[in-house]
Amino acid sequence: MYTYPELLDIIAELRSDHGCPWDKAQTHESMIPCLRDECQEVIEAIEQKDDENLCEELGDVLLQVLLHAQIAKEEGRFTMDDVVNTLAEKMVRRHPHVFGDEEYVSPEQNRLRWEEIKRAEKELKKHRKDG
């Protein structure tokens, strides 16, 4: 059974000088149709309640994520570790009822708080970008 670090090495090898011509030629923009298709296939597997296909299709979406992260790493923009860290930080920030001291009495209150935190994050990003 392969490990996550081995998978990252496989993706890097696919994009290396002696890797796969198709994988090496990909850009963020060229992969947009693939990402759309793979996400749609995940949805279809869920709707069909097909766990075997869902597992495979989730892997295909993960491949898209890993390829995008590898391209960004090659360009010196960010790495998969940055993607993982950014997501982990966001999940902790957006779940103060789990990782902090807030308490919610309903899923609706939880959803509203999530949206409030998300809006605040976007506003902060905008202010950083503008100034």
ZIZI-V194353 format. One line per field, one symbol per residue. phi: phi as a letter, one per 20 degrees, with the letter a starting at -180 (. if undefined). psi: psi as a letter, one per 40 degrees, with the letter a starting at -180 (. if undefined). Layout:
phi = ???
psi = ???
//
This chain:
phi = .fdggffgffffffefgdeegfffefcgffegfffgffffffgffffeldfffggfffffffgfffffffgfffemeacfffffffffgffffecffddcdfcddbgffgfffgffffffffffgfffffb
psi = hiidddddddddddeideahddddeiidddeddddddddddddddddefgddddddddddddddddddddddddefdiiddddddddddddddefeedeaeihieiddddddddddddddddddddddde.
//
